[in-house]
Amino acid sequence: MSSLTFVVRKSDEGWVIRSQSLLGEGPVGPRLAKGTNFPSEFGLKFDTKAEADLVCQKWKDWYHGQSYTKNKQKALKYIA
C-alpha cells in the first residue's frame, strides 16, 4: 500500500486538505491521479474542520482505491 495519506491543516482561508508522504507535505493536485479521473469535485478548502475531516476521508478512499496503489510490482530477482 502507498505511504501517501491526506491531512487537514489550518490555513488563512480556513481548513485545507494536503497530501503527506515520506517526502513531506504538499498540495493535493491532478498529479495524484496518474492518468485516471481526478475528483476535483471533492474540494480542498473548507470553513470548518469537521467538514474538512469528512472530505479528507473521501480523498483517502479515492486514492487508495486506485488500481496503481493496489497493484504492486513483483520484486525483480537478481540473476548472476
mmCIF file of the N, C-alpha and C atoms, coordinates in Angstrom:
data_MODEL
# 
_entry.id   MODEL 
# 
loop_
_atom_site.group_PDB 
_atom_site.id 
_atom_site.type_symbol 
_atom_site.label_atom_id 
_atom_site.label_alt_id 
_atom_site.label_comp_id 
_atom_site.label_asym_id 
_atom_site.label_entity_id 
_atom_site.label_seq_id 
_atom_site.pdbx_PDB_ins_code 
_atom_site.Cartn_x 
_atom_site.Cartn_y 
_atom_site.Cartn_z 
_atom_site.occupancy 
_atom_site.B_iso_or_equiv 
_atom_site.pdbx_formal_charge 
_atom_site.auth_seq_id 
_atom_site.auth_comp_id 
_atom_site.auth_asym_id 
_atom_site.auth_atom_id 
_atom_site.pdbx_PDB_model_num 
ATOM 1   N N  . MET A 1 1  ? 0.831   -1.175  0.000   1.00 0.00 ? 1  MET A N  1 
ATOM 2   C CA . MET A 1 1  ? 0.000   0.000   0.000   1.00 0.00 ? 1  MET A CA 1 
ATOM 3   C C  . MET A 1 1  ? 0.880   1.245   0.000   1.00 0.00 ? 1  MET A C  1 
ATOM 4   N N  . SER A 1 2  ? 0.412   2.278   -0.620  1.00 0.00 ? 2  SER A N  1 
ATOM 5   C CA . SER A 1 2  ? 1.167   3.521   -0.726  1.00 0.00 ? 2  SER A CA 1 
ATOM 6   C C  . SER A 1 2  ? 1.301   4.199   0.629   1.00 0.00 ? 2  SER A C  1 
ATOM 7   N N  . SER A 1 3  ? 2.415   4.892   0.818   1.00 0.00 ? 3  SER A N  1 
ATOM 8   C CA . SER A 1 3  ? 2.629   5.608   2.069   1.00 0.00 ? 3  SER A CA 1 
ATOM 9   C C  . SER A 1 3  ? 1.968   6.991   2.045   1.00 0.00 ? 3  SER A C  1 
ATOM 10  N N  . LEU A 1 4  ? 1.331   7.370   0.946   1.00 0.00 ? 4  LEU A N  1 
ATOM 11  C CA . LEU A 1 4  ? 0.677   8.668   0.845   1.00 0.00 ? 4  LEU A CA 1 
ATOM 12  C C  . LEU A 1 4  ? -0.618  8.663   1.646   1.00 0.00 ? 4  LEU A C  1 
ATOM 13  N N  . THR A 1 5  ? -0.850  9.751   2.363   1.00 0.00 ? 5  THR A N  1 
ATOM 14  C CA . THR A 1 5  ? -2.105  9.929   3.074   1.00 0.00 ? 5  THR A CA 1 
ATOM 15  C C  . THR A 1 5  ? -2.520  11.389  2.944   1.00 0.00 ? 5  THR A C  1 
ATOM 16  N N  . PHE A 1 6  ? -3.660  11.727  3.486   1.00 0.00 ? 6  PHE A N  1 
ATOM 17  C CA . PHE A 1 6  ? -4.175  13.084  3.410   1.00 0.00 ? 6  PHE A CA 1 
ATOM 18  C C  . PHE A 1 6  ? -4.411  13.604  4.816   1.00 0.00 ? 6  PHE A C  1 
ATOM 19  N N  . VAL A 1 7  ? -4.100  14.886  5.020   1.00 0.00 ? 7  VAL A N  1 
ATOM 20  C CA . VAL A 1 7  ? -4.234  15.501  6.337   1.00 0.00 ? 7  VAL A CA 1 
ATOM 21  C C  . VAL A 1 7  ? -4.975  16.832  6.207   1.00 0.00 ? 7  VAL A C  1 
ATOM 22  N N  . VAL A 1 8  ? -5.579  17.258  7.308   1.00 0.00 ? 8  VAL A N  1 
ATOM 23  C CA . VAL A 1 8  ? -6.284  18.538  7.368   1.00 0.00 ? 8  VAL A CA 1 
ATOM 24  C C  . VAL A 1 8  ? -5.406  19.521  8.130   1.00 0.00 ? 8  VAL A C  1 
ATOM 25  N N  . ARG A 1 9  ? -5.211  20.705  7.558   1.00 0.00 ? 9  ARG A N  1 
ATOM 26  C CA . ARG A 1 9  ? -4.379  21.735  8.180   1.00 0.00 ? 9  ARG A CA 1 
ATOM 27  C C  . ARG A 1 9  ? -5.118  23.066  8.206   1.00 0.00 ? 9  ARG A C  1 
ATOM 28  N N  . LYS A 1 10 ? -4.882  23.847  9.241   1.00 0.00 ? 10 LYS A N  1 
ATOM 29  C CA . LYS A 1 10 ? -5.442  25.198  9.363   1.00 0.00 ? 10 LYS A CA 1 
ATOM 30  C C  . LYS A 1 10 ? -4.650  26.132  8.451   1.00 0.00 ? 10 LYS A C  1 
ATOM 31  N N  . SER A 1 11 ? -5.358  26.999  7.745   1.00 0.00 ? 11 SER A N  1 
ATOM 32  C CA . SER A 1 11 ? -4.697  27.983  6.892   1.00 0.00 ? 11 SER A CA 1 
ATOM 33  C C  . SER A 1 11 ? -5.397  29.328  7.051   1.00 0.00 ? 11 SER A C  1 
ATOM 34  N N  . ASP A 1 12 ? -4.912  30.328  6.349   1.00 0.00 ? 12 ASP A N  1 
ATOM 35  C CA . ASP A 1 12 ? -5.532  31.656  6.397   1.00 0.00 ? 12 ASP A CA 1 
ATOM 36  C C  . ASP A 1 12 ? -6.956  31.645  5.848   1.00 0.00 ? 12 ASP A C  1 
ATOM 37  N N  . GLU A 1 13 ? -7.243  30.745  4.910   1.00 0.00 ? 13 GLU A N  1 
ATOM 38  C CA . GLU A 1 13 ? -8.560  30.665  4.278   1.00 0.00 ? 13 GLU A CA 1 
ATOM 39  C C  . GLU A 1 13 ? -9.521  29.740  5.010   1.00 0.00 ? 13 GLU A C  1 
ATOM 40  N N  . GLY A 1 14 ? -9.111  29.095  6.081   1.00 0.00 ? 14 GLY A N  1 
ATOM 41  C CA . GLY A 1 14 ? -9.949  28.134  6.793   1.00 0.00 ? 14 GLY A CA 1 
ATOM 42  C C  . GLY A 1 14 ? -9.178  26.846  7.000   1.00 0.00 ? 14 GLY A C  1 
ATOM 43  N N  . TRP A 1 15 ? -9.746  25.741  6.547   1.00 0.00 ? 15 TRP A N  1 
ATOM 44  C CA . TRP A 1 15 ? -9.115  24.421  6.668   1.00 0.00 ? 15 TRP A CA 1 
ATOM 45  C C  . TRP A 1 15 ? -8.843  23.867  5.278   1.00 0.00 ? 15 TRP A C  1 
ATOM 46  N N  . VAL A 1 16 ? -7.649  23.328  5.057   1.00 0.00 ? 16 VAL A N  1 
ATOM 47  C CA . VAL A 1 16 ? -7.277  22.777  3.754   1.00 0.00 ? 16 VAL A CA 1 
ATOM 48  C C  . VAL A 1 16 ? -6.841  21.327  3.898   1.00 0.00 ? 16 VAL A C  1 
ATOM 49  N N  . ILE A 1 17 ? -6.991  20.592  2.809   1.00 0.00 ? 17 ILE A N  1 
ATOM 50  C CA . ILE A 1 17 ? -6.548  19.198  2.756   1.00 0.00 ? 17 ILE A CA 1 
ATOM 51  C C  . ILE A 1 17 ? -5.252  19.158  1.974   1.00 0.00 ? 17 ILE A C  1 
ATOM 52  N N  . ARG A 1 18 ? -4.269  18.473  2.537   1.00 0.00 ? 18 ARG A N  1 
ATOM 53  C CA . ARG A 1 18 ? -2.952  18.352  1.902   1.00 0.00 ? 18 ARG A CA 1 
ATOM 54  C C  . ARG A 1 18 ? -2.553  16.885  1.862   1.00 0.00 ? 18 ARG A C  1 
ATOM 55  N N  . SER A 1 19 ? -1.681  16.559  0.927   1.00 0.00 ? 19 SER A N  1 
ATOM 56  C CA . SER A 1 19 ? -1.157  15.194  0.853   1.00 0.00 ? 19 SER A CA 1 
ATOM 57  C C  . SER A 1 19 ? 0.107   15.119  1.698   1.00 0.00 ? 19 SER A C  1 
ATOM 58  N N  . GLN A 1 20 ? 0.344   13.946  2.267   1.00 0.00 ? 20 GLN A N  1 
ATOM 59  C CA . GLN A 1 20 ? 1.521   13.765  3.117   1.00 0.00 ? 20 GLN A CA 1 
ATOM 60  C C  . GLN A 1 20 ? 2.142   12.409  2.790   1.00 0.00 ? 20 GLN A C  1 
ATOM 61  N N  . SER A 1 21 ? 3.467   12.421  2.607   1.00 0.00 ? 21 SER A N  1 
ATOM 62  C CA . SER A 1 21 ? 4.192   11.188  2.315   1.00 0.00 ? 21 SER A CA 1 
ATOM 63  C C  . SER A 1 21 ? 5.516   11.194  3.059   1.00 0.00 ? 21 SER A C  1 
ATOM 64  N N  . LEU A 1 22 ? 6.328   10.216  2.781   1.00 0.00 ? 22 LEU A N  1 
ATOM 65  C CA . LEU A 1 22 ? 7.651   10.155  3.407   1.00 0.00 ? 22 LEU A CA 1 
ATOM 66  C C  . LEU A 1 22 ? 8.515   11.353  3.031   1.00 0.00 ? 22 LEU A C  1 
ATOM 67  N N  . LEU A 1 23 ? 8.205   11.973  1.890   1.00 0.00 ? 23 LEU A N  1 
ATOM 68  C CA . LEU A 1 23 ? 8.975   13.123  1.418   1.00 0.00 ? 23 LEU A CA 1 
ATOM 69  C C  . LEU A 1 23 ? 8.488   14.442  1.994   1.00 0.00 ? 23 LEU A C  1 
ATOM 70  N N  . GLY A 1 24 ? 7.380   14.428  2.718   1.00 0.00 ? 24 GLY A N  1 
ATOM 71  C CA . GLY A 1 24 ? 6.855   15.642  3.312   1.00 0.00 ? 24 GLY A CA 1 
ATOM 72  C C  . GLY A 1 24 ? 5.419   15.906  2.895   1.00 0.00 ? 24 GLY A C  1 
ATOM 73  N N  . GLU A 1 25 ? 4.992   17.128  3.108   1.00 0.00 ? 25 GLU A N  1 
ATOM 74  C CA . GLU A 1 25 ? 3.624   17.528  2.835   1.00 0.00 ? 25 GLU A CA 1 
ATOM 75  C C  . GLU A 1 25 ? 3.561   18.406  1.593   1.00 0.00 ? 25 GLU A C  1 
ATOM 76  N N  . GLY A 1 26 ? 2.458   18.301  0.861   1.00 0.00 ? 26 GLY A N  1 
ATOM 77  C CA . GLY A 1 26 ? 2.308   19.122  -0.332  1.00 0.00 ? 26 GLY A CA 1 
ATOM 78  C C  . GLY A 1 26 ? 0.853   19.318  -0.679  1.00 0.00 ? 26 GLY A C  1 
ATOM 79  N N  . PRO A 1 27 ? 0.586   20.183  -1.646  1.00 0.00 ? 27 PRO A N  1 
ATOM 80  C CA . PRO A 1 27 ? -0.795  20.406  -2.069  1.00 0.00 ? 27 PRO A CA 1 
ATOM 81  C C  . PRO A 1 27 ? -1.342  19.190  -2.816  1.00 0.00 ? 27 PRO A C  1 
ATOM 82  N N  . VAL A 1 28 ? -2.640  19.026  -2.754  1.00 0.00 ? 28 VAL A N  1 
ATOM 83  C CA . VAL A 1 28 ? -3.317  17.961  -3.498  1.00 0.00 ? 28 VAL A CA 1 
ATOM 84  C C  . VAL A 1 28 ? -3.562  18.493  -4.903  1.00 0.00 ? 28 VAL A C  1 
ATOM 85  N N  . GLY A 1 29 ? -3.167  17.716  -5.902  1.00 0.00 ? 29 GLY A N  1 
ATOM 86  C CA . GLY A 1 29 ? -3.341  18.156  -7.277  1.00 0.00 ? 29 GLY A CA 1 
ATOM 87  C C  . GLY A 1 29 ? -3.517  17.001  -8.239  1.00 0.00 ? 29 GLY A C  1 
ATOM 88  N N  . PRO A 1 30 ? -3.750  17.310  -9.515  1.00 0.00 ? 30 PRO A N  1 
ATOM 89  C CA . PRO A 1 30 ? -4.025  16.286  -10.531 1.00 0.00 ? 30 PRO A CA 1 
ATOM 90  C C  . PRO A 1 30 ? -2.924  15.244  -10.722 1.00 0.00 ? 30 PRO A C  1 
ATOM 91  N N  . ARG A 1 31 ? -1.691  15.545  -10.315 1.00 0.00 ? 31 ARG A N  1 
ATOM 92  C CA . ARG A 1 31 ? -0.622  14.550  -10.490 1.00 0.00 ? 31 ARG A CA 1 
ATOM 93  C C  . ARG A 1 31 ? -0.897  13.281  -9.691  1.00 0.00 ? 31 ARG A C  1 
ATOM 94  N N  . LEU A 1 32 ? -1.697  13.377  -8.630  1.00 0.00 ? 32 LEU A N  1 
ATOM 95  C CA . LEU A 1 32 ? -2.042  12.194  -7.837  1.00 0.00 ? 32 LEU A CA 1 
ATOM 96  C C  . LEU A 1 32 ? -2.875  11.192  -8.633  1.00 0.00 ? 32 LEU A C  1 
ATOM 97  N N  . ALA A 1 33 ? -3.569  11.667  -9.668  1.00 0.00 ? 33 ALA A N  1 
ATOM 98  C CA . ALA A 1 33 ? -4.468  10.806  -10.441 1.00 0.00 ? 33 ALA A CA 1 
ATOM 99  C C  . ALA A 1 33 ? -3.704  9.856   -11.355 1.00 0.00 ? 33 ALA A C  1 
ATOM 100 N N  . LYS A 1 34 ? -2.508  10.212  -11.769 1.00 0.00 ? 34 LYS A N  1 
ATOM 101 C CA . LYS A 1 34 ? -1.677  9.368   -12.636 1.00 0.00 ? 34 LYS A CA 1 
ATOM 102 C C  . LYS A 1 34 ? -2.458  8.803   -13.825 1.00 0.00 ? 34 LYS A C  1 
ATOM 103 N N  . GLY A 1 35 ? -3.130  9.687   -14.553 1.00 0.00 ? 35 GLY A N  1 
ATOM 104 C CA . GLY A 1 35 ? -3.843  9.271   -15.759 1.00 0.00 ? 35 GLY A CA 1 
ATOM 105 C C  . GLY A 1 35 ? -5.277  8.837   -15.536 1.00 0.00 ? 35 GLY A C  1 
ATOM 106 N N  . THR A 1 36 ? -5.750  8.819   -14.293 1.00 0.00 ? 36 THR A N  1 
ATOM 107 C CA . THR A 1 36 ? -7.139  8.460   -14.025 1.00 0.00 ? 36 THR A CA 1 
ATOM 108 C C  . THR A 1 36 ? -7.935  9.740   -13.787 1.00 0.00 ? 36 THR A C  1 
ATOM 109 N N  . ASN A 1 37 ? -9.202  9.599   -13.461 1.00 0.00 ? 37 ASN A N  1 
ATOM 110 C CA . ASN A 1 37 ? -10.075 10.747  -13.245 1.00 0.00 ? 37 ASN A CA 1 
ATOM 111 C C  . ASN A 1 37 ? -9.794  11.389  -11.884 1.00 0.00 ? 37 ASN A C  1 
ATOM 112 N N  . PHE A 1 38 ? -9.384  12.656  -11.886 1.00 0.00 ? 38 PHE A N  1 
ATOM 113 C CA . PHE A 1 38 ? -9.095  13.389  -10.654 1.00 0.00 ? 38 PHE A CA 1 
ATOM 114 C C  . PHE A 1 38 ? -10.401 13.962  -10.099 1.00 0.00 ? 38 PHE A C  1 
ATOM 115 N N  . PRO A 1 39 ? -10.757 13.641  -8.860  1.00 0.00 ? 39 PRO A N  1 
ATOM 116 C CA . PRO A 1 39 ? -12.045 14.070  -8.314  1.00 0.00 ? 39 PRO A CA 1 
ATOM 117 C C  . PRO A 1 39 ? -12.023 15.494  -7.766  1.00 0.00 ? 39 PRO A C  1 
ATOM 118 N N  . SER A 1 40 ? -11.928 16.485  -8.631  1.00 0.00 ? 40 SER A N  1 
ATOM 119 C CA . SER A 1 40 ? -11.858 17.875  -8.177  1.00 0.00 ? 40 SER A CA 1 
ATOM 120 C C  . SER A 1 40 ? -13.147 18.311  -7.478  1.00 0.00 ? 40 SER A C  1 
ATOM 121 N N  . GLU A 1 41 ? -14.236 17.551  -7.653  1.00 0.00 ? 41 GLU A N  1 
ATOM 122 C CA . GLU A 1 41 ? -15.499 17.909  -7.015  1.00 0.00 ? 41 GLU A CA 1 
ATOM 123 C C  . GLU A 1 41 ? -15.476 17.730  -5.500  1.00 0.00 ? 41 GLU A C  1 
ATOM 124 N N  . PHE A 1 42 ? -14.484 16.997  -4.969  1.00 0.00 ? 42 PHE A N  1 
ATOM 125 C CA . PHE A 1 42 ? -14.388 16.818  -3.514  1.00 0.00 ? 42 PHE A CA 1 
ATOM 126 C C  . PHE A 1 42 ? -14.106 18.147  -2.817  1.00 0.00 ? 42 PHE A C  1 
ATOM 127 N N  . GLY A 1 43 ? -13.272 18.956  -3.400  1.00 0.00 ? 43 GLY A N  1 
ATOM 128 C CA . GLY A 1 43 ? -12.886 20.222  -2.797  1.00 0.00 ? 43 GLY A CA 1 
ATOM 129 C C  . GLY A 1 43 ? -11.655 20.077  -1.914  1.00 0.00 ? 43 GLY A C  1 
ATOM 130 N N  . LEU A 1 44 ? -10.996 21.203  -1.655  1.00 0.00 ? 44 LEU A N  1 
ATOM 131 C CA . LEU A 1 44 ? -9.763  21.193  -0.857  1.00 0.00 ? 44 LEU A CA 1 
ATOM 132 C C  . LEU A 1 44 ? -9.767  22.224  0.267   1.00 0.00 ? 44 LEU A C  1 
ATOM 133 N N  . LYS A 1 45 ? -10.663 23.218  0.210   1.00 0.00 ? 45 LYS A N  1 
ATOM 134 C CA . LYS A 1 45 ? -10.710 24.275  1.226   1.00 0.00 ? 45 LYS A CA 1 
ATOM 135 C C  . LYS A 1 45 ? -12.094 24.298  1.862   1.00 0.00 ? 45 LYS A C  1 
ATOM 136 N N  . PHE A 1 46 ? -12.118 24.404  3.204   1.00 0.00 ? 46 PHE A N  1 
ATOM 137 C CA . PHE A 1 46 ? -13.383 24.330  3.936   1.00 0.00 ? 46 PHE A CA 1 
ATOM 138 C C  . PHE A 1 46 ? -13.403 25.329  5.083   1.00 0.00 ? 46 PHE A C  1 
ATOM 139 N N  . ASP A 1 47 ? -14.611 25.703  5.494   1.00 0.00 ? 47 ASP A N  1 
ATOM 140 C CA . ASP A 1 47 ? -14.778 26.658  6.581   1.00 0.00 ? 47 ASP A CA 1 
ATOM 141 C C  . ASP A 1 47 ? -14.634 26.005  7.956   1.00 0.00 ? 47 ASP A C  1 
ATOM 142 N N  . THR A 1 48 ? -15.057 24.742  8.065   1.00 0.00 ? 48 THR A N  1 
ATOM 143 C CA . THR A 1 48 ? -14.995 24.064  9.363   1.00 0.00 ? 48 THR A CA 1 
ATOM 144 C C  . THR A 1 48 ? -14.079 22.844  9.293   1.00 0.00 ? 48 THR A C  1 
ATOM 145 N N  . LYS A 1 49 ? -13.492 22.517  10.422  1.00 0.00 ? 49 LYS A N  1 
ATOM 146 C CA . LYS A 1 49 ? -12.610 21.351  10.497  1.00 0.00 ? 49 LYS A CA 1 
ATOM 147 C C  . LYS A 1 49 ? -13.408 20.058  10.315  1.00 0.00 ? 49 LYS A C  1 
ATOM 148 N N  . ALA A 1 50 ? -14.627 20.017  10.847  1.00 0.00 ? 50 ALA A N  1 
ATOM 149 C CA . ALA A 1 50 ? -15.457 18.814  10.726  1.00 0.00 ? 50 ALA A CA 1 
ATOM 150 C C  . ALA A 1 50 ? -15.742 18.487  9.259   1.00 0.00 ? 50 ALA A C  1 
ATOM 151 N N  . GLU A 1 51 ? -16.073 19.501  8.478   1.00 0.00 ? 51 GLU A N  1 
ATOM 152 C CA . GLU A 1 51 ? -16.330 19.293  7.049   1.00 0.00 ? 51 GLU A CA 1 
ATOM 153 C C  . GLU A 1 51 ? -15.060 18.839  6.339   1.00 0.00 ? 51 GLU A C  1 
ATOM 154 N N  . ALA A 1 52 ? -13.935 19.451  6.678   1.00 0.00 ? 52 ALA A N  1 
ATOM 155 C CA . ALA A 1 52 ? -12.655 19.073  6.065   1.00 0.00 ? 52 ALA A CA 1 
ATOM 156 C C  . ALA A 1 52 ? -12.290 17.635  6.407   1.00 0.00 ? 52 ALA A C  1 
ATOM 157 N N  . ASP A 1 53 ? -12.545 17.212  7.647   1.00 0.00 ? 53 ASP A N  1 
ATOM 158 C CA . ASP A 1 53 ? -12.246 15.834  8.050   1.00 0.00 ? 53 ASP A CA 1 
ATOM 159 C C  . ASP A 1 53 ? -13.073 14.827  7.258   1.00 0.00 ? 53 ASP A C  1 
ATOM 160 N N  . LEU A 1 54 ? -14.348 15.142  7.015   1.00 0.00 ? 54 LEU A N  1 
ATOM 161 C CA . LEU A 1 54 ? -15.207 14.241  6.229   1.00 0.00 ? 54 LEU A CA 1 
ATOM 162 C C  . LEU A 1 54 ? -14.696 14.095  4.800   1.00 0.00 ? 54 LEU A C  1 
ATOM 163 N N  . VAL A 1 55 ? -14.347 15.211  4.188   1.00 0.00 ? 55 VAL A N  1 
ATOM 164 C CA . VAL A 1 55 ? -13.872 15.169  2.804   1.00 0.00 ? 55 VAL A CA 1 
ATOM 165 C C  . VAL A 1 55 ? -12.472 14.566  2.735   1.00 0.00 ? 55 VAL A C  1 
ATOM 166 N N  . CYS A 1 56 ? -11.675 14.759  3.765   1.00 0.00 ? 56 CYS A N  1 
ATOM 167 C CA . CYS A 1 56 ? -10.341 14.148  3.804   1.00 0.00 ? 56 CYS A CA 1 
ATOM 168 C C  . CYS A 1 56 ? -10.459 12.627  3.696   1.00 0.00 ? 56 CYS A C  1 
ATOM 169 N N  . GLN A 1 57 ? -11.454 12.053  4.359   1.00 0.00 ? 57 GLN A N  1 
ATOM 170 C CA . GLN A 1 57 ? -11.668 10.603  4.271   1.00 0.00 ? 57 GLN A CA 1 
ATOM 171 C C  . GLN A 1 57 ? -12.049 10.198  2.848   1.00 0.00 ? 57 GLN A C  1 
ATOM 172 N N  . LYS A 1 58 ? -12.814 11.041  2.152   1.00 0.00 ? 58 LYS A N  1 
ATOM 173 C CA . LYS A 1 58 ? -13.154 10.753  0.746   1.00 0.00 ? 58 LYS A CA 1 
ATOM 174 C C  . LYS A 1 58 ? -11.891 10.720  -0.109  1.00 0.00 ? 58 LYS A C  1 
ATOM 175 N N  . TRP A 1 59 ? -10.981 11.683  0.131   1.00 0.00 ? 59 TRP A N  1 
ATOM 176 C CA . TRP A 1 59 ? -9.721  11.689  -0.613  1.00 0.00 ? 59 TRP A CA 1 
ATOM 177 C C  . TRP A 1 59 ? -8.934  10.415  -0.345  1.00 0.00 ? 59 TRP A C  1 
ATOM 178 N N  . LYS A 1 60 ? -8.848  9.991   0.905   1.00 0.00 ? 60 LYS A N  1 
ATOM 179 C CA . LYS A 1 60 ? -8.119  8.756   1.255   1.00 0.00 ? 60 LYS A CA 1 
ATOM 180 C C  . LYS A 1 60 ? -8.732  7.557   0.546   1.00 0.00 ? 60 LYS A C  1 
ATOM 181 N N  . ASP A 1 61 ? -10.064 7.450   0.611   1.00 0.00 ? 61 ASP A N  1 
ATOM 182 C CA . ASP A 1 61 ? -10.751 6.321   -0.026  1.00 0.00 ? 61 ASP A CA 1 
ATOM 183 C C  . ASP A 1 61 ? -10.524 6.325   -1.533  1.00 0.00 ? 61 ASP A C  1 
ATOM 184 N N  . TRP A 1 62 ? -10.608 7.506   -2.147  1.00 0.00 ? 62 TRP A N  1 
ATOM 185 C CA . TRP A 1 62 ? -10.393 7.585   -3.594  1.00 0.00 ? 62 TRP A CA 1 
ATOM 186 C C  . TRP A 1 62 ? -8.965  7.169   -3.947  1.00 0.00 ? 62 TRP A C  1 
ATOM 187 N N  . TYR A 1 63 ? -7.981  7.756   -3.286  1.00 0.00 ? 63 TYR A N  1 
ATOM 188 C CA . TYR A 1 63 ? -6.590  7.492   -3.642  1.00 0.00 ? 63 TYR A CA 1 
ATOM 189 C C  . TYR A 1 63 ? -6.216  6.026   -3.439  1.00 0.00 ? 63 TYR A C  1 
ATOM 190 N N  . HIS A 1 64 ? -6.580  5.465   -2.312  1.00 0.00 ? 64 HIS A N  1 
ATOM 191 C CA . HIS A 1 64 ? -6.210  4.078   -2.032  1.00 0.00 ? 64 HIS A CA 1 
ATOM 192 C C  . HIS A 1 64 ? -7.089  3.078   -2.780  1.00 0.00 ? 64 HIS A C  1 
ATOM 193 N N  . GLY A 1 65 ? -8.131  3.557   -3.453  1.00 0.00 ? 65 GLY A N  1 
ATOM 194 C CA . GLY A 1 65 ? -8.963  2.700   -4.301  1.00 0.00 ? 65 GLY A CA 1 
ATOM 195 C C  . GLY A 1 65 ? -8.492  2.646   -5.745  1.00 0.00 ? 65 GLY A C  1 
ATOM 196 N N  . GLN A 1 66 ? -7.482  3.454   -6.113  1.00 0.00 ? 66 GLN A N  1 
ATOM 197 C CA . GLN A 1 66 ? -6.970  3.467   -7.480  1.00 0.00 ? 66 GLN A CA 1 
ATOM 198 C C  . GLN A 1 66 ? -6.158  2.202   -7.750  1.00 0.00 ? 66 GLN A C  1 
ATOM 199 N N  . SER A 1 67 ? -6.217  1.734   -8.970  1.00 0.00 ? 67 SER A N  1 
ATOM 200 C CA . SER A 1 67 ? -5.532  0.483   -9.325  1.00 0.00 ? 67 SER A CA 1 
ATOM 201 C C  . SER A 1 67 ? -4.017  0.586   -9.153  1.00 0.00 ? 67 SER A C  1 
ATOM 202 N N  . TYR A 1 68 ? -3.441  1.763   -9.392  1.00 0.00 ? 68 TYR A N  1 
ATOM 203 C CA . TYR A 1 68 ? -1.986  1.877   -9.281  1.00 0.00 ? 68 TYR A CA 1 
ATOM 204 C C  . TYR A 1 68 ? -1.509  1.844   -7.834  1.00 0.00 ? 68 TYR A C  1 
ATOM 205 N N  . THR A 1 69 ? -2.398  2.044   -6.859  1.00 0.00 ? 69 THR A N  1 
ATOM 206 C CA . THR A 1 69 ? -1.985  1.903   -5.458  1.00 0.00 ? 69 THR A CA 1 
ATOM 207 C C  . THR A 1 69 ? -2.197  0.486   -4.962  1.00 0.00 ? 69 THR A C  1 
ATOM 208 N N  . LYS A 1 70 ? -3.023  -0.286  -5.667  1.00 0.00 ? 70 LYS A N  1 
ATOM 209 C CA . LYS A 1 70 ? -3.306  -1.666  -5.264  1.00 0.00 ? 70 LYS A CA 1 
ATOM 210 C C  . LYS A 1 70 ? -2.334  -2.663  -5.883  1.00 0.00 ? 70 LYS A C  1 
ATOM 211 N N  . ASN A 1 71 ? -1.956  -2.430  -7.148  1.00 0.00 ? 71 ASN A N  1 
ATOM 212 C CA . ASN A 1 71 ? -1.122  -3.384  -7.880  1.00 0.00 ? 71 ASN A CA 1 
ATOM 213 C C  . ASN A 1 71 ? 0.348   -3.070  -7.666  1.00 0.00 ? 71 ASN A C  1 
ATOM 214 N N  . LYS A 1 72 ? 0.989   -3.856  -6.859  1.00 0.00 ? 72 LYS A N  1 
ATOM 215 C CA . LYS A 1 72 ? 2.420   -3.664  -6.641  1.00 0.00 ? 72 LYS A CA 1 
ATOM 216 C C  . LYS A 1 72 ? 3.185   -4.497  -7.662  1.00 0.00 ? 72 LYS A C  1 
ATOM 217 N N  . GLN A 1 73 ? 4.315   -3.981  -8.083  1.00 0.00 ? 73 GLN A N  1 
ATOM 218 C CA . GLN A 1 73 ? 5.152   -4.750  -8.990  1.00 0.00 ? 73 GLN A CA 1 
ATOM 219 C C  . GLN A 1 73 ? 5.830   -5.879  -8.216  1.00 0.00 ? 73 GLN A C  1 
ATOM 220 N N  . LYS A 1 74 ? 5.992   -6.978  -8.873  1.00 0.00 ? 74 LYS A N  1 
ATOM 221 C CA . LYS A 1 74 ? 6.729   -8.067  -8.249  1.00 0.00 ? 74 LYS A CA 1 
ATOM 222 C C  . LYS A 1 74 ? 8.200   -7.692  -8.208  1.00 0.00 ? 74 LYS A C  1 
ATOM 223 N N  . ALA A 1 75 ? 8.829   -8.059  -7.142  1.00 0.00 ? 75 ALA A N  1 
ATOM 224 C CA . ALA A 1 75 ? 10.248  -7.738  -6.979  1.00 0.00 ? 75 ALA A CA 1 
ATOM 225 C C  . ALA A 1 75 ? 11.064  -8.495  -8.036  1.00 0.00 ? 75 ALA A C  1 
ATOM 226 N N  . LEU A 1 76 ? 11.958  -7.782  -8.666  1.00 0.00 ? 76 LEU A N  1 
ATOM 227 C CA . LEU A 1 76 ? 12.825  -8.415  -9.647  1.00 0.00 ? 76 LEU A CA 1 
ATOM 228 C C  . LEU A 1 76 ? 13.973  -9.149  -8.916  1.00 0.00 ? 76 LEU A C  1 
ATOM 229 N N  . LYS A 1 77 ? 14.229  -10.327 -9.362  1.00 0.00 ? 77 LYS A N  1 
ATOM 230 C CA . LYS A 1 77 ? 15.305  -11.104 -8.731  1.00 0.00 ? 77 LYS A CA 1 
ATOM 231 C C  . LYS A 1 77 ? 16.598  -10.866 -9.484  1.00 0.00 ? 77 LYS A C  1 
ATOM 232 N N  . TYR A 1 78 ? 17.637  -10.751 -8.739  1.00 0.00 ? 78 TYR A N  1 
ATOM 233 C CA . TYR A 1 78 ? 18.939  -10.568 -9.326  1.00 0.00 ? 78 TYR A CA 1 
ATOM 234 C C  . TYR A 1 78 ? 19.469  -11.922 -9.790  1.00 0.00 ? 78 TYR A C  1 
ATOM 235 N N  . ILE A 1 79 ? 19.807  -11.996 -11.053 1.00 0.00 ? 79 ILE A N  1 
ATOM 236 C CA . ILE A 1 79 ? 20.343  -13.256 -11.592 1.00 0.00 ? 79 ILE A CA 1 
ATOM 237 C C  . ILE A 1 79 ? 21.791  -12.990 -11.982 1.00 0.00 ? 79 ILE A C  1 
ATOM 238 N N  . ALA A 1 80 ? 22.667  -13.751 -11.370 1.00 0.00 ? 80 ALA A N  1 
ATOM 239 C CA . ALA A 1 80 ? 24.093  -13.572 -11.634 1.00 0.00 ? 80 ALA A CA 1 
ATOM 240 C C  . ALA A 1 80 ? 24.570  -14.524 -12.709 1.00 0.00 ? 80 ALA A C  1 
# 
